[in-house]
Amino acid sequence: MQQSQQAKNAWRVLFLLFLANMFNFFDRTIPAIIIEPLRLEWDLSDFQLGLGGTVFTVVYALAGIQLGRMADIGSRRKIMGWGLVAWSGFTAMTGAAWNFWSFLLIRMGVGIGEASYAPAANSLLGDLFPAHKRARAMGIFMLGLPLGLLLAFFTVGAMVEAFDSWRAPFYIAAVPGLVLAVFIFFIKEPARGAAETVRTSTVPVANPIRKIFAVRTFWWLTMAGLAYNFASYACNTFMVPMLQRYFDMPLQQAAVATGVIVGVTGLFGLTLGGWVADKVHQRWATGRLWFGAISMLISALATGYALLAGEIAIGVFVAVFAFGWLFSYNYFTSVYTAIQDVIEPRLRATAVALFFAGLYLFGGGMGPLVVGLLSDHFAEAARVTAGAAEMSEAFKAQGLHDAMLLIPVALLLAMAALIVASRSFVADRQKMEATMASDAQQLDDDEAAALGAGVSA
């Protein structure tokens, strides 16, 4: 009866975490959709537009390290709840930005608020669900990503048109986040390590960062995340303006097409991918990682073909690119669960924070910046080649399209890192289990000693 009640509570909490994750990605996606209105109003280059995404991501990564450590020793529901209040408030303030630099500063506030969420939520999920169910639970949790993107790409363009202002979506987005924060504060947290098969010590670990970095698999999972996030953030940031410029689509249509590419695909990729990842993990110890690596290969080939095909029909481009992006979502159910498999419960929030710091600082943070810089470079090269005196929208369209070819290249690098990670995974998993067994034995010995002392007294 108690186990049944705990299971019901786990799924209720998972649903709440999923909703918060959805609004997390909804709020951070809005700037990518209103890029062209911003560019035209403030006369910005693609490098500046990419810088906007990079500043948010860098702050998100740096703040996440300390917030992740806090989640390992403090109340995870409070950290998530106040973080949700913060990022929703700053999202509303973004609508009041008066120039590019004020826009950047306010988005930094959003980044700090959102950084509180993922480490605490991942740690909580690790304690709510046992190892054989984690990929499925993680897949449901990460459905917040594509649904958040889908909600943003399908509605923000309409909001801009309805209110004739790119500022309106920021005000509207803040409301549900503030309401959801109230429910987050009432989550019943399980004990750390509650879902493990052996008892887990709750004593804080000495030198936690050193112990995490001693896990070789963790290094390669971080490298895979770095490459994947480079591709993902470059795609999410520049797909809408690329469709507007290169395929001459209006904002609302470009946003909906992008929603199909990065949103609809995730609904299938994460639900089906989580189920497949659990199945292959039950059959082969490294099944999840190889499943992720093969998926990255398919994704790279499909997205690369769509971009290299040039001026093809927009329907063909969306279909082929979306097919590739469908497989890219298997990264989440493969990598996030693998971290849980090689890092002990007391260190998981810190490990996730360090993981995010690496992949956001050098992956997600660099993706928009590098693609934006290359876009300006290729546009200028196209202008010089054509012998034109002034820069035109046609050159900007060609420059951005060509720069996005870095996306399939990054996906191939993610594939390679996952293959290398699979070589050390089994040994690192065994080390974690041995550590947990040793801790459990120490707990038993301590309790026996305490009981013996009490009897003697």
N, C-alpha and C positions, 0 to 999 in steps of 0.2 A: 504493500500500500504506500509506504514511504517512498520507495523507488519510483512508483508511478507518479506520485505528486511531484517529485524532483524532476522527472522527465517532462511533465507538463509545464513546470516553471521554466525549465531550460528552453522549451520552444516558445514560450511567451516572451522571455527575455530576448531570444534570438530575433523575434519579430520586431520588437522595439529597437534593437540595435540595427536591424536592417533598415527601418524607417529613418533613423538618424543618419545612417550611412548614405541613404538616397538623397537627403537634403544636403548632406556634406558635398556630394558631387554636383548636385543641382546648383548650389551657390557658387562653387568655384568654376563652373562652366559658363556662366553668363558672360564674362568678358570675351570669351572666344567667339561668341555669337554676334556681339556688337562691335567687332573689330573694325569693320569698314566705316560705320558711322563715327567711331572714335578717330580713325585715321583722317577722315575728311574734315572733321570739326577742329582737330588740333594739329593738322598737317604733320602726321607722324610717318616715320619710315618703318619698314618691316622689322628692322633691328630694334627699334623702340617698342614696337608691339610685342616682339618676342621677349624684350627685357621686362615687360609687365608681368608675363607669366613666370619668368625666372626669379624675379624679386619675391613673388609670392611663395614659390617653391623653396627657395633657399631659406627664408624665414621659417617656413613650415618644417623643414628638415632640422634646423638648429634648435628650434624650440621643442621639437619632439623628443630630443635626447633626454633633457631634464624632465619633461613631462612623463616620458616612458619610465624613468627611474622612480618617479613619484607614484606611478601606477603599480609598481611592484611592491611598494611598502605602505601605500595609503589607500584611501577609499576610491575605487575605480568609478563608482556611480557619481560621486561628487565631482571628480575630475572631468568626466564626460559631460555632466549636466552644466557646470559653469563654462566649460568650453563651448558648448552649444549656444549658451546665452551670448558669449563673447562674439563668436563668428556671425551669429544672426544680427547682432547689433551693428557690427562693422559692415556687414553686407548692406544694411539700410543706409549707412553713412556713405557708401560708395556712390549712391545716386546723387549725393550732394557735391561730388568732386568738381572743382572749378578749373583745374588744369591737369596736365599729364602727371606732374610731380605729386600733387595732392592725391590723385588716383592711386599712384604707387604706394604712398604712405598708408592710405586706408586699407589697401589690399594686404599690406604687411600685417595689419591687425587681424584681418580675416585668417591669414596664414597661422598666426599664433593660436587663435581659437580652435581652428580645425586640427592643429597638431596634437591637441589633447586627446583626440578621439580614437584614432586607430590603435595605438599601443594598448590602451586600457581595454578596448573592445576585443582585440585579439587575445589578450590575456584572459579575459572573462570567458570567451568562447572555449579556450583550452581547458578551463575548469568546469564548464557546463557539459561538455560532450567528450566521451571516451575516444581513443585513437581511431577506432574503426568507423566512427561516425563523423569525424572532424571534417573531412573533405566535403561531405554533403552539407554539413552545417556552414562551412566556410563558403561553399558555393551559394547558399541561400543568402548569407550575409553580404557577399560581394555582388549579389543581384542589385544591391543599392547603387552600384556603379553604373551599369547600363540603364537602369530605370531612372536614375538621376539625370544621366545624359539624355535619355529619351525624353523625359519630362521637360528638360531645358530646351533641347533642340526643337521639340514640337510646339512649345508654347512661347518662348521668349521672342521669337520673330513676330508672332501675332501680337504680343504685348507692345512691342515697339511700334508696330503699325497702328494698333488701336489707340495708343496714347500719343503717338507721333513724337516719341522721345525714347532714347536709349536708357534713360535713367529709371523709368517706371519698373522694369523687372527687378531691380535691386530692392526697391521698397516693398514690393509684393512678396519677394522671396523670404524676407525676414520674419514674416508673421508665423508660418507653420513651425519654423525652427524654435521660436520662443515658446510656443505651446507645447511642443514635444519635450523640451527641456524639463518641464514640470514632471512628466512621467518618468524620465530618466532618474530623477532624484529618488524615486520610490522603488528602484530595483533592489531585489534581495540578492546580495552577492553570496556565492558559494565560497567555501574555504579554498585556499590555493592548493592545487593538486587534487581537488575533490574527485576528478574524473579518472585519476590514474589507478592502475591495478595494485600499486603498492603505496604505502603510507608515505607522505611527503613532509619533510621538515619545513617549518615556517620561519626558522631563524634566518635573518638576512645573510646573504652570501658576501664574504670578503672579496675584494677586488673583482666585482662582477664583470666589468668590461673586459678585463684580461682573460677571464674564464670563457667569455663568449667568443672572443677572437681566437681562442685556442682551438675552437671547433673548425676544422678545415672546410667541411661542407658549407658552413655558414658563409665563409668567404666567397665561395663560388656561387652560392645562391644570391648573394649580394651583387656579384658581377652580372648575373643573369637579370636581376632586377634593374640594375643600372642601364643595361642595354634596352630592356623592354620599355622602361619608363621614358627613355630618350625618344623611342619611336612613338609611344602612346601620347606623350604630351605634345610632341610636334604635330601629330595627326589631329588631336583634339583642338589645338590652338589655331591651326591654319587651314583645316579642311573647308570650313565655311567660306573664308575669303578666297581660297583657291577656286572653289566651285563658282563663286561669283565672278571672278576675273577670267578664269580660263574657259569656263563653259557658259559664261554670260547669263548666270541665273540670278534672279532677284533674291533678296535676303531671306524671305520666308521659305522659298523653295529650296535654297541652298541649305538652310538650317534643317529642314525636314529630311532632305537627302542625307545629310550628315548624321541625323538621328537614326536613320535606317542602318548606316554603315557602322556606327559605334555603339548604338543603343539596342536596336532590335536583335542584332547578332548576339549581344551579351546575354539576352534572356535565354537563348538556347545554349550558348556556349557554356555559361556557368552552371545551369541546372543539369544539363546532360553531361558536361565535363566533370562536375563533381561526382556524379554517379560512376562514370567510367574510371575516374582516378581512384576511387575507393576499391573498385573491382580489381583493377590491375595491381593495386597495392597489396590486396589479399593474396594474389597469386605470385607476384614477384616483389622482392624487397625494394627494388629500385624502380618498380613499375611506374609510379607517379612521375618521376623525373624523366624517364624515357618517353612517357606519354606527352609531357610538356615539350621535350626537345623535338619530337616529330611534329607536334602542332606548330612550333615556331618555324620549322622548315616549310610547311605547307603555307603558312601565313606569309612568309617572305616571298615565296614564289608567286602567289596570287597578287599581292599588293604591288610587287615589282612589275608584273606583267601589265597591270592596269595603268601604272604610271608610264611605262616604256611604250605603251601602245599609242601614245600621243592623243590627237584630237579624235577620239572615238565617240560614239553615241553616248550621251550621258547615262542612259539606262544600263548600257553595257559596263561602263566604268563603275557605277554604283554596285551592280551585281557582283562583279569580279572582286572589287576591293572589299565589299562586305563579306564575301565568302572567305577571303583571307583573314579578315578581322574576327570572324566567327571562331577560327582556330586559335587566334592570339589570346582569347580569354582563358584558355586552358593553362596559361601561365599562373593564374591566381590559385586555382585549385591544386596545382602541382607544387608551387614554390611555398606558398603560405603554410600549407599543411606540413611540408617537409621541415620547415623551421620548428614547428611544434614537436616534430619527431626527434630532433637532435638537441634541443635546448630544454633543460629541466624547468619545471613550472615556476620556480622562484625567480627565474631570470628571463622569462618569456617577454614581458612587457618591455624590459630594457633591450632585449635582443631585437624586438620588432622596431623599437625606436632607432636603434643603431642601423638596422637594415634600411629603414626609411630614410635616415639621414644620408646614407651613402647613395641610394638610388635616386633620391630627390636632388641632392646637391650636384651630383655628377651625371645624372641621367635626366630626370624630369626637368631639372633646372637648366641644363644645357640644351635640351632638345629645341625648345622654342627660340632660344638665343642664337644657336648655331644655324638653324634653318632660316631664321629671319635675316641673319647676317649674309648667308649665302644667297638668299633671295635678292637682297639689294645688289650683291656682287653680280649675279647672273643677269639681273635686269639691266645693269649698267653695261655689261658685256654685250648683251643683245642690242642695246642702243648704239654702241660703238660699231658693232658689226654691220648694223643697218645704215650707218652713216647719218643717223638722225641728230639734229641739234638739241632736241629736248626729250626728256623722259616722257613716255606715254603709258597709258594703262595697259596697252598690249605688251610692252616690255616687262611691266610689273607682273603681269599674268604669267608670262613665260618664265621669268625668274623664280617665282614662287613654286610653280609646277616642277621645275627642274630640281630645286632645292629639296623637295619632299622625297626625292629618290633615296635620301639617307634613311628613310623609314624601313624599307626592306633590308638594307645593310645592317641596321641595328638589330633587327629580328634574327638575322643569321648569327650575330654575335651572342645573342641570348641563347640560341640553340646550342652553340659550342660550350658555353658556360654550364648549362644544365647537364650536358654529357660528362663533363669533368666532375661536376658535383656528385654524379651517380657513382663514381669510383670510390669515394670516401664515405658515402652515406651509411652503409651497413656498419662499418667500424665505429662511426660517431654515434649511431643509434645505440649500439651495444654499450659504449662508454657511458651514455646518459642513463641507460637502464641500470648499469652497475652502480653508478653514483646514487641513484634513487634507492636501490636495494640496500646499499651501505647506510644511507641516511635512515631508512626504515628500521634496520637492525639496531642502529644507535638509539633510535627512539624507544624500541622495545627494551634494550638494555637499561636505558635511563629510567624507564617506568618500573622495571623489575627492581632496580637498585632503590628507587624511591619507596616502593612497596615493602622491600625488605627492611629498610630503615624504619618505616612506620611500624612494622610488626615487632622489631627489636625494642622500639621505644615502648 
